[in-house]
Each structure stands twice: as structure tokens, then as C-alpha cells.
Amino acid sequence: MLKPYRILDLTDHRGAMCSAILGSLGAEVVLIEGPDGRGRNYRSQGPDGTSLQWWAQRRGAQSCVITDRNELLELVAGADAVIETPDPGLGLDHDELRSINPGLVHTTITAFGSTGPKADWAATDLTIAASACSAAITGDTDRAPLRITAPQSWLHAGSHGAVGTALALRQRDRSGWGQHVDISAQQAMMQTAFPGIVHSANAYPSARRTSGGILLLNFHLQFVYAAADGFVSITLLFGDTIGRFTARLMEWVHELGFCDDELAGLDWVEFGMRLFTDPEVAPAQMEAAKAAIAAMTSSMTRADLFSEAQRREVLLAPVYAPAELVHVDHFSQRGYWDVVDDAAWGSVTTPGRWCQPSRTPLRALGGPPALGADTEAVKAAPRSALLESAEALRDAGSDPASPRPLEGLKVLDTTWVYAGPFTTRLLADFGATVIKVEGPARFDAARGAGGGLRGDMGPDASIQFGTLNAGKRGVTLDLNTEAGREVLCDLVEWADVFVESYTPGTLEAWGIGYDVLAERNPELILLSTSLMGQSGPLSTFAGFGNLAGAITGYYEMTGWPDRPPAGPFLAYTDYVTPQFMVPLLMAALDARDADPDGRGQHLDFAQAEAAIHFLATEVLAKTVNGDEATRMGNADAFMCPHAMYPCDAGGAEPDNPLEPPDPWVAIVCETEGHWESLCDVLDAGGHAMPAELAGLDATGRLGRVDEIDAVVGGWAAQRTPAEAEAALQAAGIPSHANQNSVGCFADPQLNHRGHWLEVEHPLYERMVVEAPRLQLSATPHAISRSGPSLGEHNDDVLREVLGYDDDRIVELAVAGAIG
């Protein structure tokens, strides 16, 4: 689907997901390796001590062995892109690479970005999670901030690298010029803390962690409940959008005799407001409802609960472990799993194609390459034809400061909440014109939550909506009317891309399925994004990203081993999947460009199938080794110390609603050198590590974790997080203070990178939104306004985009088609 760009991959585990995504879309990925297969591509030296991660992320690639830097630079001359996690031994410099190949896209993936006060800081998955607000709002209130046991930070960084690389390549094909793509893992991981991450920037109280749910101010809304054979996740929320699901849940609980008539009959749509207006009664009713739900779920198996929940349209899903996923019938019926013959492991079941396009399928990938298997072919390959075309553009006098990559792209967006809006927000950031369609009465659920500007909880003041939809134009259409659907079809004729997230079958029920839309606009690319895809037994499963997080294994992998799953913050799969969808759309545009008739296609994108690729190592642990991965708190199977340690609050204000004291520091020893340095720091600080512990290697330390943690914890407790962080980073030890929203807003590194953008707001003049989590050196992002107020651009779109006159607009108003 994607043009056969040649991508030289010089990443280790910190960036491998970048080329894994691009390779699955059709790019030619060439691993640059040393003669022993170690080093840059960690063939047998992954951070988990095995080759499972390498195997999962290197499928379908080629392997080219080089012996010196000059050989690499010769390959650069004929490449479309270089992706690297910078190696001091190579010392690649963008200006040098550009002099060799002006059309080269050069992507670097680092912990904090290529420049800034933290650019050289040591970092690991845990310390990045601490820096990114992700850990601060994950886990139990009475315990340390928490990471997902399956390391995620570098996967997010790599996936944002895929976005940036795909955008830069598309821009290069227009202008002939390459550029530098700069990825910060900290910024990438911050997406998993949305919307809590943007609260303090807009003077709203920071989100706080609470196990197995969320906090609505001081009210714990529980999402995880015990079943007879494990756990289930339930979206227990209120309001116009979700309250009706909660009402159906409570009706079910009542039918089985676990609550009385009064509790079941409460108005669960309005109940969220009653928690505040009726503080003498409503909180007690909330606790009674949670107890009744828990009694019901514990009396049934996950399978029985899930089956009945689907019949009743209740927002409930089983908490699966990664080891169970290969037995879920839905994925098998969709043909998701790949079965690969491996010389050492035999037949291996592994996550497979994560989208089902109607016309240009994703590549069928085999296993990873043997060391050096493609060296001769790669070195003998001619200069890229794409680069030759780009060179011709440059010779014609193209300006390297050309428009943003997506200038001129027209996007119709009917998605809501997180995954879809994150995707279309990125398109808007880099030049696309995005028109967002909402119902005048059933508008985007993101408008009803996520904090309000200046205490305004109205639909036009939502902090999360304003951020997710920054730069878009907004119209309201009632698509339950024939007239409203006709306007939508006119917008389809205008659009290049239509992104929708309705329950599968909705467009067809309205009589405007893909075949109908393609008749009106054969060039249309329709991206349908849903939790489980457009086909299969669970295709119509209704739910939000927290339920997908339960089904895909993330809840099982997040929490403490002696407690029920805590689950990651909110809708975790919604944070993963936009970075698959943007490169997918770039590939679909490439395919349309290459088609003689300029035809578009329908992209069936299942969020669950993409998200499982971030747990591929844990799936392979089962299918290859028979191991069953589960949550370990902040512990690590191969590194010690590896923990969050409580610190001195250092005079933090106990009653500050924006930043209640939560003083912790993440400390990790990834190498023996880190351990030796840590012992020196502790000794200098008056907490010498006992000699019998100081002399242990990683394996020995893992057997005495509690003793080591006691010494390190004693040292940390006498310092503020900032003091501990400074002392450890000075010694080159991966560490970072636990940062919530307030800490991130003040972070000098994030401010150096321009992460916080002050933009226009339709009601309150200004608000702060997040920038994209990637930087393009020649064609940077540009956003000047927040998300639109409800129906803000109705007149502009109807008149300027569609050319309607006054009579037509009056007809639509009379028909109830517009708000």
C-alpha cells in the first residue's frame, strides 16, 4: 500500500515500532547490523533478556551487515529514510546526511528529544512514564505511581516516529526535500495521560490515580469487578451518552436479585450531577450500586457476563491476559493471527495484519531475517527511483520551506471521544482541512467530560474537546434525517478522506455504506475505526477504550500482583491506535496516487487488533515459551533496582487542589555501570549499600529486591524528588521525578520543545492545548485555535464549501437537519 520507500533502520528496542508499522504498510525496511548481530538492532540483546521482542518487531525486514561508517553513508545516498535511536559510535548528523542525500527523511527517537535541558538524560520505560504524567495517574491511591508491566514508552515513541516519517515522506514527494523528524518518548507517552495531562495548563485540578477506575473529584467510579473466574471491566459512568448503558446494567443487577427497586430505578443519566447536588444521599447510593454490581459479577463467569452484556447492550468486557488472546474466536474469524514457521521455535502464532483494506491489503509478513541475509542485494541495489524523482523536483527549484505535508487534503470527520479525534487532529496539525460533524443533540461525548474552562462544564468549554479538535471546523447535522444524510453525502463528494467511528453497520442502515459513497466519490478513502472491526462476532460490541484495554490484555498487565488489576488510565487503546491510523492514511493516499483511475478504498481498522501489537512480546511469551505474562507492579524481570521510591514533599502545599503532594522518584539500574554509580551516590549520601549487596549482579539483585529497595528508599526519603533526580542524573543513572499535570506544565524540557500551545477559544479567548508529539524541521505543525463550539462553522461550511444558497439552508433548517 505504502510506496516501496527504502528505510534504513538503525534503531534498537527504543525505536523498532517505527519501522515495524511502516514495514507492514509496504516500506522496504533494511536493518543495519554489525557482524555479530548485536548492538543497534539488539538481535539477541533485547531489554527483556530474550529475542522475543526483536522477533516481533523485525518481521518482514531485510538484514544488511556493515563493518564501518563509510559503508553506511554509501547506503544513505540511495535511501528514502533513516530511522535511528542515536548511537554515539556512529555520530550521525542531520546536516551531514542531508549533504549526501538532500531528499532523505531522517528520524531520531530519543527519550526527551534531540535538544533541550534533558536531551542527554538517561532514561528507561519506567522513568519516562514518571516524566510523562502517565505513572502519576495510574495505580492505587495508597501505593506508588505505576507503569504498565509490559514496557510501553518506547513503543509509543516508535509509533509517533512512524507518523512523522510517513508525513515527511509525503511532503518530500511534493517538494523533493527531506527533513529531520524529532521524536520525544516523553511527549509520546504523555498521550496516555490524556485528558488529565492538560488540566493544570487550563487551571483545572489534576487527575489522580485510583485503582480500577477513575476519580470524579472525590468519588471513585469503579471500572474493574471480580468475576467467578477472573475480572471484568465495566464503564460505570453517567450523562446522556453513557447513563443509558448504566441504567441497563442496573436493571440486569435488579433482575438477578442483587439490588432493590429503588436503586435500580434511579435516573442514571442525571446521577452524576446528583453526586454533587445531593451529597447526603447520592454517594451512599453510588456505593450501594457498586456493591450490588460486584455481588452480581462475582456470581458469574467472564464468558457468561460478556455474552449477556452484549445481548443487553451493557458496557462490560472480560479482562483477558495476553496469553488468552489467541483463543478469542473473534480475532481468529477475522484472520488476524499470523502463523509463521521459525527454524528454532517451530510454528509461531503472532499478531498479524492490523487493518483490512478493501483494495490494497497489508503485507503478509514472515519471520525476521537471518543475520546478513540481504547484505549483497541491498548494497547492489540501484539508487531509489523515488529519490531520483525527488531530485528532479529539487533541480526544478522547489523551495525546501514548502507547505505543510497535508496542505490541500480535505477530511470529513464524524468520530468522537479519543481515537478518531486524535487521528484527525494530527491531520489538521500538518495542514489538512478537517470538517468535524456532530449531531445537534447527540454531540461528541468528549464535550461532556474532561474538565471545563473557568469552571464552565458546558459543551463548548470542555478542555479535552478543545484540545482533541483544535484546528478543525465544526458543523452540526442530524444524520437521523434524510436531509442531514444528504448534506453528509455532499461533504463526502468534497472530501478526500472520511473518518468515521459509528457502530459497524450504521452507515449501511442509513443507506450510505461505502459502495454508495464511492459511487458519489470514487476517490474517497473511507477509514472506519471501531473497537473490534467491521466484521466478526464482536463487530457490534459497543464500548469505549477502557473495555478494549480489558479485552486486549492491558488491564491484566497493569497493577500489583497482590491486588485486582488496576488497569491503565481511561481509554488506553485510544492512545495507541492513532499512530497506526495516520501512517495507514498516508499509505492509502499513496495507493490512490498510484492507481490509474485514482480510486480510493475502504479501510476496516480494528483498534483492538492494532493495540495488541504493543503486547506482541507478551503474546509470544505464551505461543513460543508457554509463559503467561501478568502484572508485576513496578518490578521488572531483568532489572534491579526498578521502582518508584517515596520522597520528602519539600514543603508542597497539602491543600493545593491543582497539585496535591505526591512525591516519588523513579530509579532504574539498566546496566551494571548504573548499579556501580548508584552505590557511589548512596555512599556519598550516607546510605552505603552493604557490601554483600553492592557486589551482586542483576540476577543476584533480583533475589534480594526488598533489601536493596530498603537502602535506596532510605536515601530517597531524605530528598525531594527534584534533589534525588538531580543527584542521580549527574551520575548517569536513569531517574525522574514523578510528574503530574502541574509538573509537566512546568517541565523545562517540554517548554523548550514548545509542547504547550496557547490558542484562540470561541468562548474564553484563549486556552492551552498540546502540540503534536513530533517535530518536523522544515514543515512544522501549525494550530492557532481550539476545537469549535457546537455548530460554529455551519454557515461557513454550508455556503463556502458546499455552495448552498439561502433557500437550501432554510430547507435544511425546516427539515431539522442542522442545529
Secondary structure, 3 states (H helix, E strand, C coil): CCCCCEEEEECCCCCHHHHHHHHHCCCEEEEEECCCCCCCCCCCCCCCCCCHHHHHHCCCCEEEECCCHHHHHHHHCCCCEEEECCCCCCCCCHHHHHHHCCCCEEEEEECCCCCCCCCCCCCCHHHHHHHCCCHHHCCCCCCCCCCCCCCCHHHHHHHHHHHHHHHHHHHHHHHCCCCEEEEEHHHHHHHHHCCHHHCHHHCCCCCCCCCCEEEECCEEEECEEEECCEEEEECCCCHHHHHHHHHHHHHHHHHCCCCCHHHHCCCCCCHHHHHHHCCCCHHHHHHHHHHHHHHHHCCCCHHHHHHHHHHHCCCEEECCCHHHHHHCHHHHHCCCCEEEEECCCEEEEECCCCEEECCCCCCCCCCCCCCCCCHHHHHHCCCCHHHHHHHHHHHCCCCCCCCCCCCCCEEEECCCCCHHHHHHHHHHHCCCEEEEEECCCCCCHHHHCCCEHHHCCCCCCEHHHHHHCCCCEEEEECCCCHHHHHHHHHHHHHCCEEEECCCCCHHHHCCCCHHHHHHHCCCCEEEEEECCCCCCCCCCCCCCHHHHHHHCCCCCCCCCCCCCCCCCCCCHHHHHCHHHHHHHHHHHHHHHHHCCCCCCCEEEEEHHHHHHHHHHHHHHHHHHHCCCCCCCCCCCCCCCCEEEEECCCCCCCCCCCCCCCCCEEEEECCCHHHHHHHHHHHHHCCCCCCHHHHCCCHHHHHCCHHHHHHHHHHHHHCCCHHHHHHHHHHCCCCEEECCCHHHHHHCHHHHHCCCEEEEEECCCEEEEEECCCEEECCCCCCCCECCCCCCCCHHHHHHHHCCCCHHHHHHHHHCCCEC
